[in-house]
Amino acid sequence: MRPAPTEAAPSGRAWRLARRLHGLGPLAGLILLCVAGTLLNRDFATLDNMMNVLTRTSFIGIIAVGMTFVIISGGIDLSVGSMAALIAGSMIWLMNALAGHALAPLAIVLIGIVCALVLGALFGCAHGLLITKGRIEPFIVTLGTLGIFRAVLTWLADGGALTLDNSLSDLYGPVYYASLFGVPVPIWVFLVVAAGGALILNRTAFGRHVQAIGSNEQVARYAAINVDAVKIVTYVLLGICVGVATVLYVPRLGSATPTTGLLWELEAIAAVVVGGTALKGGEGRVVGTVIGAVLLSVIANILNLTSIISVYLNAAVQGAVIIVVAFLQRGRR
């Protein structure tokens, strides 16, 4: 005889359905915002405005992809904006120093790009080592480096700005301003980074280990997962993402100042949280992060086009979004 049916199967199906519906929340919110933006201002739905929104999203979106891994693993990084500022200043300083030597301008630009990626990886590795081997809370470590990175940049710039040499700036400019098939280069890079992040998180053992550590670090240790190594790699990935975003951002203004990257950490964390990643760790999606980053940029764009509130309150709106989403995530893991 077949065993009597139980409530387990329906409950399991209901739980999976609830998760799918929850995952569609950010997308539904983005669609509603786009509809509202179109109704409020006709310029919102133009192709030029859409490309502008996505291009501006790419910097924070790339960083948010790396932040997704860190938050899913149960960590946090408050220093990404200051890290980007120091990386930008360092690569500009290095390229300007090399400009006076017998090196081809293209070689100098490539050296600057490599410098940005290496610095990002090193800074991320330092965070990971301090957190895992030093047994210091991620909040404390990255709060400390937030001040260190920006102070070092201010010292390098002597309190002013580090400006890229004009000849190098003209050569480097297409990294931000060029388009491929009508789509700006930063958007293509953002899509590649997001696709790579989704592949790593969902299709590799490393991605499963990241989620397992965020769900229950002690159980992950019992399961023979090298928790410290995985955490260090998540911070290295985030550092590299910051480096990539900085490489794309520098040709936009051609300079680095003590205010470069200000509040980027707030925007990156907001994008991850709005995209559905649990602040307590253990659960999240890169696709959700991408949608969250675009959603926040759309909010800022609508505020700029409609003047519903002052553009100076954009950061306040993002902060409020983080608080509201965190409130809705209470008890969720």
LINKANOR-V906305 format. One record per residue. RES is the residue in three letters. PSI is psi in whole degrees, -180 to 180 (* if undefined). Layout:
{{RES,PSI} {RES,PSI}}
This chain:
{{MET,145} {ARG,143} {PRO,151} {ALA,139} {PRO,146} {THR,175} {GLU,-3} {ALA,-45} {ALA,-50} {PRO,-40} {SER,-41} {GLY,-43} {ARG,-42} {ALA,-39} {TRP,-43} {ARG,-39} {LEU,-41} {ALA,-39} {ARG,-41} {ARG,-44} {LEU,-39} {HIS,-38} {GLY,-25} {LEU,-8} {GLY,-53} {PRO,-39} {LEU,-42} {ALA,-40} {GLY,-40} {LEU,-42} {ILE,-44} {LEU,-39} {LEU,-41} {CYS,-40} {VAL,-45} {ALA,-42} {GLY,-39} {THR,-39} {LEU,-33} {LEU,-32} {ASN,125} {ARG,-27} {ASP,-18} {PHE,-41} {ALA,8} {THR,155} {LEU,-40} {ASP,-43} {ASN,-39} {MET,-43} {MET,-37} {ASN,-43} {VAL,-46} {LEU,-36} {THR,-44} {ARG,-27} {THR,-30} {SER,-40} {PHE,-55} {ILE,-36} {GLY,-42} {ILE,-45} {ILE,-39} {ALA,-32} {VAL,-46} {GLY,-38} {MET,-29} {THR,-45} {PHE,-43} {VAL,-46} {ILE,-40} {ILE,-35} {SER,-2} {GLY,10} {GLY,-170} {ILE,155} {ASP,113} {LEU,3} {SER,4} {VAL,-34} {GLY,-46} {SER,-36} {MET,-44} {ALA,-39} {ALA,-45} {LEU,-39} {ILE,-44} {ALA,-47} {GLY,-39} {SER,-43} {MET,-36} {ILE,-44} {TRP,-43} {LEU,-45} {MET,-40} {ASN,-37} {ALA,-36} {LEU,-19} {ALA,-25} {GLY,2} {HIS,171} {ALA,63} {LEU,144} {ALA,139} {PRO,-39} {LEU,-40} {ALA,-38} {ILE,-43} {VAL,-43} {LEU,-39} {ILE,-41} {GLY,-42} {ILE,-45} {VAL,-41} {CYS,-43} {ALA,-44} {LEU,-40} {VAL,-44} {LEU,-42} {GLY,-45} {ALA,-41} {LEU,-44} {PHE,-42} {GLY,-41} {CYS,-41} {ALA,-43} {HIS,-48} {GLY,-42} {LEU,-42} {LEU,-36} {ILE,-43} {THR,-50} {LYS,-35} {GLY,-12} {ARG,44} {ILE,142} {GLU,139} {PRO,-38} {PHE,-44} {ILE,-45} {VAL,-52} {THR,-25} {LEU,-39} {GLY,-46} {THR,-24} {LEU,-48} {GLY,-38} {ILE,-49} {PHE,-48} {ARG,-34} {ALA,-41} {VAL,-41} {LEU,-44} {THR,-38} {TRP,-44} {LEU,-40} {ALA,0} {ASP,39} {GLY,-3} {GLY,-126} {ALA,145} {LEU,116} {THR,134} {LEU,141} {ASP,139} {ASN,-41} {SER,-37} {LEU,-35} {SER,-41} {ASP,-37} {LEU,-35} {TYR,-23} {GLY,-42} {PRO,-21} {VAL,-32} {TYR,-41} {TYR,-18} {ALA,160} {SER,153} {LEU,117} {PHE,35} {GLY,0} {VAL,126} {PRO,147} {VAL,-44} {PRO,-34} {ILE,-42} {TRP,-44} {VAL,-42} {PHE,-45} {LEU,-41} {VAL,-46} {VAL,-42} {ALA,-43} {ALA,-42} {GLY,-42} {GLY,-43} {ALA,-40} {LEU,-45} {ILE,-43} {LEU,-39} {ASN,-19} {ARG,9} {THR,160} {ALA,-36} {PHE,-44} {GLY,-40} {ARG,-36} {HIS,-40} {VAL,-45} {GLN,-37} {ALA,-41} {ILE,-42} {GLY,-33} {SER,-47} {ASN,101} {GLU,-39} {GLN,-43} {VAL,-38} {ALA,-39} {ARG,-41} {TYR,-27} {ALA,12} {ALA,27} {ILE,133} {ASN,86} {VAL,-46} {ASP,-44} {ALA,-42} {VAL,-43} {LYS,-43} {ILE,-42} {VAL,-37} {THR,-40} {TYR,-34} {VAL,-43} {LEU,-43} {LEU,-42} {GLY,-41} {ILE,-40} {CYS,-40} {VAL,-41} {GLY,-43} {VAL,-46} {ALA,-38} {THR,-39} {VAL,-38} {LEU,-29} {TYR,-35} {VAL,-47} {PRO,-12} {ARG,-47} {LEU,-23} {GLY,18} {SER,167} {ALA,133} {THR,169} {PRO,-13} {THR,0} {THR,134} {GLY,13} {LEU,128} {LEU,13} {TRP,-34} {GLU,-39} {LEU,-45} {GLU,-40} {ALA,-46} {ILE,-41} {ALA,-43} {ALA,-42} {VAL,-45} {VAL,-45} {VAL,-31} {GLY,-3} {GLY,0} {THR,132} {ALA,130} {LEU,-25} {LYS,-7} {GLY,170} {GLY,-16} {GLU,137} {GLY,166} {ARG,140} {VAL,-38} {VAL,-42} {GLY,-38} {THR,-43} {VAL,-46} {ILE,-41} {GLY,-42} {ALA,-44} {VAL,-41} {LEU,-44} {LEU,-38} {SER,-37} {VAL,-41} {ILE,-48} {ALA,-40} {ASN,-42} {ILE,-41} {LEU,-38} {ASN,-39} {LEU,-30} {THR,-19} {SER,37} {ILE,-44} {ILE,170} {SER,142} {VAL,-19} {TYR,-11} {LEU,9} {ASN,-44} {ALA,-34} {ALA,-39} {VAL,-45} {GLN,-42} {GLY,-41} {ALA,-37} {VAL,-43} {ILE,-45} {ILE,-44} {VAL,-46} {VAL,-40} {ALA,-38} {PHE,-41} {LEU,-22} {GLN,6} {ARG,129} {GLY,-4} {ARG,138} {ARG,*}}
